[in-house]
Amino acid sequence: MFAFKNSIKRNLVGSLAQKKGQGALLALQKACGSTTEREKSSRYKSIPVVKFQIVDLDNKYYDVSAWEGETLMNAGIQAGVPFEVACGGKGECTTCHCYLPYEIRVHQKYIDAKEAEIDTLDFAEGSSEESRLACQTEIVKEAFEGKIVEFIYSMQ
């Protein structure tokens, strides 16, 4: 069921990527479910809920409650982070460029980015060793719990 719901969300992200603006973002947030729904669902499905924060370009902090294994992009959208999803989460643009703190980057899952992600990040302004694409970054509880992730691009 979890994989099926993620598949629906990925398809929704792809179709909404063609529509820009707040309306598409709000529709996607609604499809991802509220924090309360996630916490209740997680208890019943034994999928860990991960709590962390995202800070955007305007230095606004967002409290995030996400499922382990969910992409950072989906978690950010659900939390209301105002960034554009230009490629629909395929890793072909840099609108979800973020900086992962050292404490997350040293986790085994995040040590080496995939070649396609590295190629895309080569075009990102301000790209560094901390850079990752939120759409390609799956959340792991032991790495993300209690941390702060910095989003570089936003719609505002």
Secondary structure, DSSP 4 states (H G I P E B T S, - for coil): -HHHHHHHHHHHHHHHHTS-SHHHHHHHHHHH--HHHHHHHHHHHTPPEEEEEEE-TT--EEEEEEETTSBHHHHHHHHT-----SSSSSSSSSTTEEE--HHHHTSGGGSS--HHHHHHHTTSTT--TTEEEGGG-B--HHHHTT-EEEE-----
